Amino acid sequence: MRSRLPTVALPLNASTVSSAPAIAPAAPFVERRRHPVLRWMWRIAFGMLLGGWSLLLIAWLTLHWGILPRIEQWRPQIEARASQVLGVPVSIGAIHVRSGGWMPALELSDVVLHDRQQREALRLPRVSAALSARSLLALELRFEQLHIDGAALEVRRDRSGRIFVAGIEIPPSGADPNSSAVDWFFSQHEVAVRHGHLRWVDEQRNAPALELDDVDLVLRNGLRHHDLRLDATPPPAWGERFTLQGRFTQSLLDASGDWRHWSGTGHAALPRTDISELRRYVSLPFEVTEGDGAVRAWIDVRDGQVQAVTADLALRAVALRLAASAEPLAISQLQGRVSAERDGTVLRLSSKDLGFATADGVVWPRSNLTLVLREDGAGTPEAGPWLGGQLLADQLDLGVMARVAARLPLGAALAKLLGELAPTGKVTGLDARWDGALDAPAHYQAKASVSGLTIAAAPVLPAGGIGRPGWRNAAIEFDANENGGKARLVLDKGALILPGVFEDPEVVFDSFSAQLAWRIRAAAQAGAPPAIELTVTDTRFANADAQGELSLARWQTGTAAAGAASGAGTRHGRGARLPGRLELTGSLSRGRAAAVARYLPLGVPESARRYVQQAVLDGRVLGANFKVKGDLWDFPFAAGASAATGATAGGEFRIAARADDVTLAYVPSQADWVSPWPAFARVR
């Protein structure tokens, strides 16, 4: 409907027409009306809100005016309801109400919970509780704060392994964890226990009851999180007061007490504890008979399962056995951080700044190690418990490791090898990976740097053969696998020990450097030892007797099956696997003529070696070339030698030298005979 504007009469003349502003016609007015459905929705929402507040008001009035003043009369019903919810008998001595605000506060005295055998499992002398407004919304008793003084709690594990807290059974792993009592407890906003007493009874281990005094517990729960802290004082024999705390989260869709879906971190701080007491109540991965000190530990939990454990240790006087087959290890002092982490079938063990000293004076320097083990999920005895692993170390002391090898779970073969080699030196940057058992891996790869390395040589077996070489004060960088490898060897004021090669097996060097490469090929015959080839290049050496270089040195095992059996099926003899074949070419830039006999190999007849030793008395070697090629069993290849070249059908041994100022006793004196022939002097 349109409105009509009133008519206004104005005098019309030239001035008014020219100066008066034009008046635009007014826009029509449209009346806006609300949609009927929207109006009904607003009315329904308002009615529901008003009804909800009315119900809350009625409930609040009923609580304050109908229930609380007569709360003592409702005590039997409250006990019955509490017994029904918790699943154990509950008795309440008295109930008092303080109603000074919007939500009232309750005070209960002498609350007692009994287990199914009617034993007292929990006594609460005094409980102060502030009701939560959520009780009206959830139609369930909820507390904003629950404060308990002097609680006496018993936690029991029966012979079948079931755990009961205050007589309430905690569902085991894998079982349905839903429990109305547990859910109710972890739904309360805050629970505080002061000056309590905790008693742990382990019927399965048949261990003495553990009593903890002055227990303080604070638990705060939210929609998705649970924060807790426990402080307790153990018996004097256990140590000092300790602290346990944790923060865990869960999904909104899971029940509050469903710990199988909790994730978070727990922390334990034990300023002083007797570790030997722990083994009575806790299953440890090793056997501890004594030891005490400070421990701090962090436990990472994912979906109710322990994923990782980290511990800072400062212990003393520890006696432990790391494996059933290992010897006991007595540690006078141990410090550092250790951690263990499991991800499926992979176990990761590591240490940071871990060092210790044994009771017999062995000191393990602080170092970082990481050991990764891949577990065989099937756990079959044939395959063994581990499918392989990896070892990382920033530094290792081989001497200390060899001395404690018998007390570490390294495997019999590795412990035996360390005992035979008696190594000393520092290993840095170790990275070793293997597949299969550590004693006999199917595949492996290792690289590291070693300084100050000393390796004991092996004895000569059989007599007349060549033993395993050793060295003293060597520096090595190596990269090896089951098929071979390469290494850089440097001796600085060190020595090579070559049993079976020289009469005096130790050759001292002022300097020695060489590049090594080796190949390992599986034998064609099953069960036979592999074929080995070692090549030494870029070799330079110097000592008081000589200075020179090797242009080529190659040694390889023989391939024939001839020879005499020795040891575990290893064969020695001409053409056999050992002593093998050698190809050696080198030169000397200087030398001491009187030292020539010292470097004549044992393959040279003793009479010839003694003659050179007694005949060459002095002089200088200005230059020399030497070559060895052939089966070492026939060394020095004297039979059937050619007068021109020194070669035989089986090998070649040749030395060409230029000497100066040599003193030569061509008929040397003997021990019981003085030669009448004078020595030649200044021979060139």
Secondary structure, DSSP 4 states (H G I P E B T S, - for coil): -PPPPPP------HHHHHHSPP-PPPPPP------HHHHHHHHHHHHHHHHHHHHHHHHHHIIIIIIGGGGGGGHHHHHHHHHHHHSS-EEEEEEEEE--SSS-EEEEEEEEEE-TTS-EEEEEEEEEEEE-THHHHHTS--EEEEEEES-EEEEEE-TTS-EEETTEEEPPTTS----HHHHHHTTSSEEEEEEEEEEEEETTTTPPPEEEEEEEEEEEE-SSEEEEEEEEE--TTTBS-EEEEEEEE--TTS-TT-GGG-EEEEEEEEEEEEHHHHTTTS--SSEEEEEEEEEEEEEEEETTEEEEEEEEEEEEEEEEESSTTSPPEEEEEEEEEEEEEEETTEEEEEEEEEEEEETTS-EEEEEEEEEEEEE-SS--TTT-SEEEEEEEEEEEEHHHHHHTGGGS-S-HHHHHHHHHH--EEEEEEEEEEEEE-SSSEEEEEEEEEEEEEEEPPPPPSSTTS----EEEEEEEEEEEETTEEEEEEEEEEEEEE-TTTSSS-EEEEEEEEEEEEEEEE--SSTTPPPEEEEEEEEEEEE-SSEEEEEEEEEEE------SEEETTTEEESTTSSBS-EEEEEEEEEEEEGGGTGGGS-TTS-HHHHHHHHHHEEEEEEEEEEEEEEEEGGGTT--TT--TTT-B-SSEEEEEEEEEEEEEE-SS--BTTB--SSPPEEEE-
